[in-house]
Amino acid sequence: MNGPEIHLEVDPELRLFVAHERRRGRTAVTTDGSSTLGHVVESLGIPLTEAGQLLVDGRPVPVSHIPGAGELVEVRAVERPQRIPGAPLRFLLDVHLGTLARRLRLLGVDAAYESEDIGDASLATRSADERRVLLSRDRGLLHRREIWAGAYVYSDRPEDQLRDVLERFTPHLAPWTRCTACNGPLKAADKDSVSDHLEHGTRRSYDVFAQCTKCDRVYWRGAHHSRLDAIVTKALDNFATAPPDDTEENDHDRAPSSPSGAGD
């Protein structure tokens, strides 16, 4: 670039996205004089999904602002909790976030996930078509223009990833109501109706069951329950919110406990 020089300052939370020489504080950036501030921010490595308020000489400006010579640009992180307008809050996770997807589903959060890599273009298109917040650790994916909304997952540890998403978006939690395998809703089921899906020992030992209305997977209070219940209890203690006004939770439809044969 060979145009106006601006001064850039990036929030500490966002400095992992920029080159090392820009992580120490205010630095100079030479622009081309015609690109928008949004384009300049992205060219430095910061996905716009992670950029919150943009300030020029202390004044908020839109991403369409054309930077001028000598301006001080401050890029702030997204304010938390982040509100996503225009659709029920639901997520789409890339192929590397399977454990996070299962934990979100365990908490009753709508979390779509493909176990095979369907490609960045398909993920971005699905995000737009279904109006889902795309969660990923792939910075390049989050730069795609066609995604409806997105968020970078900052940790590679599932426990920290879950905390990050719950803190950032504060989704309504309804544990044990969603299939951890396919994301479908669960309904209560009597033993006779699901007996063909059960091993003899399970039929003998358990009486309370639920079944996915989408994939027919059967759930009961199995061996994984204590571990999964600890995840649920911790999430509820720290992030439980009131249900949306148009949501009525029916205890009859809740799953009895942990999924059969599924880990977290």
C-alpha positions as a printed Julia matrix, in Angstrom:
264×3 Matrix{Float64}:
   0.0     0.0    0.0
   1.15    3.51  -0.75
  -1.34    5.98   0.68
  -2.4     7.69   3.92
  -0.73    6.5    7.12
  -2.97    5.85  10.1
  -2.21    4.8   13.66
  -3.69    1.54  14.88
  -4.34    0.24  18.37
  -5.84   -3.22  18.91
  -7.51   -4.52  22.07
  -5.3    -7.02  23.92
  -7.89   -9.76  23.33
  -7.46   -9.35  19.56
  -3.69   -9.17  19.39
  -3.31  -12.88  18.66
  -4.73  -12.16  15.19
  -2.15   -9.54  14.17
   1.56   -9.75  13.39
   3.9    -9.77  16.39
   5.19   -6.27  15.73
   1.63   -4.93  16.14
   0.99   -6.59  19.51
   2.91   -4.1   21.63
   0.45   -1.22  21.31
  -0.01    1.62  18.83
   1.57    1.06  15.41
   1.54    2.8   12.03
  -0.39    1.33   9.07
  -0.15    2.6    5.51
  -3.47    2.3    3.66
  -4.33    2.63  -0.03
  -6.63    5.61   0.53
  -9.73    3.86  -0.87
 -10.28    0.68   1.16
 -12.82    0.69   3.97
 -11.75    0.41   7.58
 -13.36   -3.03   7.66
 -11.11   -4.15   4.82
  -8.04   -2.7    6.55
  -8.89   -4.49   9.81
  -9.35   -7.81   7.99
  -6.14   -7.33   5.99
  -4.27   -7.18   9.31
  -5.66  -10.62  10.22
  -8.61   -9.72  12.46
 -11.9   -11.39  11.42
 -14.72   -8.85  11.56
 -16.65  -11.4   13.63
 -14.22  -10.56  16.45
 -14.08   -6.79  15.98
 -16.49   -4.85  18.14
 -16.61   -1.08  18.18
 -14.29    0.76  15.79
 -13.16    4.16  16.99
 -11.48    6.88  14.93
  -9.96    9.63  17.08
 -12.3     8.48  19.85
 -15.49    8.49  17.72
 -17.38    5.32  16.75
 -17.4     4.72  12.99
 -18.89    2.0   10.76
 -16.78   -0.57   8.94
 -17.49    1.38   5.75
 -15.42    4.36   6.97
 -12.48    5.26   4.69
  -9.45    5.94   6.92
  -7.72    9.3    6.45
  -4.12   10.32   7.07
  -3.14   10.68  10.7
  -6.28    9.1   12.15
  -6.0     7.03  15.3
  -8.01    3.82  14.84
  -8.89    1.7   17.86
 -10.23   -1.81  17.26
 -12.11   -3.09  20.27
 -13.17   -6.65  20.95
 -16.8    -7.73  20.71
 -18.76   -6.7   23.77
 -19.95   -9.6   25.91
 -22.59  -10.87  26.13
 -22.96  -10.54  22.38
 -26.49  -10.21  21.04
 -27.28  -11.76  17.66
 -30.43  -10.16  16.23
 -32.74  -11.51  13.6
 -33.06  -15.24  14.34
 -33.32  -17.74  17.19
 -29.83  -18.25  18.6
 -28.4   -21.41  17.12
 -24.96  -22.54  16.08
 -23.02  -24.33  13.36
 -19.66  -25.86  14.27
 -16.87  -26.9   11.95
 -15.44  -30.41  11.8
 -12.8   -29.75  14.48
 -15.3   -28.88  17.22
 -17.16  -32.16  17.69
 -16.72  -32.32  21.46
 -17.94  -28.75  21.86
 -20.97  -29.55  19.68
 -21.89  -32.54  21.86
 -21.53  -30.51  25.05
 -23.71  -27.7   23.7
 -26.35  -30.25  22.72
 -26.1   -31.83  26.16
 -27.14  -28.42  27.51
 -30.05  -28.18  25.09
 -28.39  -25.66  22.77
 -29.15  -26.0   19.04
 -25.71  -26.9   17.63
 -25.46  -28.25  14.1
 -22.25  -30.11  13.27
 -20.85  -32.08  10.36
 -18.6   -34.99  11.34
 -16.96  -34.82   7.91
 -15.22  -31.81   6.4
 -17.74  -30.34   3.95
 -15.49  -27.42   3.06
 -15.42  -23.75   3.99
 -17.78  -22.67   1.22
 -20.47  -25.15   2.25
 -20.18  -24.2    5.92
 -20.46  -20.51   5.11
 -23.46  -21.13   2.88
 -25.2   -23.23   5.54
 -24.56  -20.49   8.11
 -26.3   -18.02   5.81
 -29.14  -20.32   4.71
 -30.02  -21.45   8.25
 -29.02  -18.21  10.01
 -26.64  -19.96  12.36
 -23.65  -18.52  14.19
 -20.62  -20.29  12.74
 -18.12  -21.35  15.42
 -14.59  -22.13  14.29
 -10.9   -21.96  15.13
 -10.18  -21.41  11.43
  -9.51  -17.68  11.02
  -9.7   -17.89   7.24
 -13.18  -19.41   7.39
 -14.42  -16.51   9.52
 -13.23  -14.03   6.86
 -15.73  -15.41   4.32
 -18.26  -12.77   3.34
 -21.21  -15.11   2.98
 -21.42  -16.31   6.6
 -24.44  -14.94   8.45
 -22.65  -14.55  11.8
 -19.57  -16.13  13.28
 -17.26  -16.39  16.24
 -13.7   -17.52  16.79
 -13.28  -20.23  19.43
 -10.24  -19.06  21.36
  -9.17  -22.26  23.13
  -8.34  -25.77  21.98
  -9.61  -27.28  25.27
 -13.28  -28.35  25.21
 -13.96  -27.14  28.76
 -12.62  -23.67  27.95
 -14.38  -23.66  24.58
 -17.73  -24.31  26.25
 -17.16  -21.58  28.81
 -16.16  -19.15  26.05
 -19.32  -19.78  23.98
 -21.67  -19.69  26.97
 -20.12  -16.49  28.29
 -20.12  -14.78  24.9
 -23.65  -15.64  23.74
 -25.51  -16.65  26.95
 -27.83  -19.11  25.17
 -30.83  -20.48  27.06
 -29.86  -23.83  28.61
 -32.29  -26.76  28.72
 -30.15  -29.81  29.64
 -31.09  -33.33  28.59
 -33.57  -32.16  25.92
 -31.47  -32.58  22.78
 -29.8   -35.55  21.12
 -26.03  -35.31  21.46
 -25.59  -37.44  18.35
 -27.76  -35.6   15.81
 -29.06  -32.44  17.56
 -32.7   -33.55  17.35
 -35.2   -32.98  20.2
 -35.8   -35.75  22.74
 -39.12  -37.07  24.02
 -39.97  -39.35  26.93
 -40.32  -43.01  25.92
 -41.64  -46.09  27.73
 -39.52  -49.19  27.96
 -41.73  -51.29  25.69
 -41.5   -48.8   22.82
 -37.68  -48.8   22.83
 -36.98  -52.38  23.92
 -35.71  -53.35  20.48
 -32.92  -50.76  20.86
 -31.74  -52.07  24.24
 -29.33  -54.75  25.38
 -30.74  -57.29  27.84
 -28.8   -55.83  30.78
 -30.1   -52.35  30.05
 -33.7   -53.55  29.84
 -33.28  -55.28  33.18
 -31.53  -52.39  34.97
 -33.33  -49.24  33.78
 -36.93  -48.1   33.55
 -36.8   -44.44  32.46
 -35.93  -43.65  28.85
 -36.07  -40.94  26.23
 -35.72  -41.17  22.48
 -34.6   -38.78  19.78
 -37.48  -37.77  17.55
 -35.1   -37.43  14.62
 -32.66  -40.38  14.68
 -34.43  -42.71  17.22
 -31.38  -42.93  19.48
 -32.36  -44.04  22.99
 -31.16  -42.39  26.2
 -31.16  -43.48  29.84
 -29.36  -42.8   33.11
 -26.26  -44.71  32.11
 -22.65  -45.08  33.16
 -21.65  -41.68  31.76
 -24.24  -39.85  33.82
 -22.06  -38.59  36.7
 -19.45  -37.13  34.34
 -22.01  -35.47  32.09
 -24.07  -34.29  35.03
 -20.99  -32.49  36.36
 -20.71  -30.6   33.05
 -24.41  -29.69  33.19
 -24.31  -28.6   36.84
 -21.28  -26.37  36.29
 -22.86  -24.74  33.23
 -26.15  -24.09  35.03
 -24.38  -22.67  38.07
 -22.43  -20.2   35.96
 -24.54  -19.46  32.89
 -28.21  -20.32  33.47
 -30.55  -17.71  31.99
 -34.3   -17.29  31.87
 -35.95  -19.02  28.88
 -37.1   -16.86  25.97
 -40.65  -15.52  26.25
 -41.9   -17.83  23.51
 -40.32  -20.95  25.01
 -42.16  -23.17  27.45
 -40.15  -26.03  28.85
 -42.16  -29.2   29.39
 -40.69  -31.54  31.98
 -42.48  -34.45  30.32
 -40.32  -34.0   27.24
 -37.0   -33.86  29.05
 -34.51  -36.68  28.59
 -33.97  -38.73  31.73
 -30.19  -38.44  31.7
 -27.05  -39.23  29.8
 -26.92  -40.68  26.29
 -26.38  -44.37  25.84
 -22.93  -45.15  24.55
 -21.99  -41.52  23.89
 -19.15  -39.6   25.41
 -18.91  -35.8   25.78
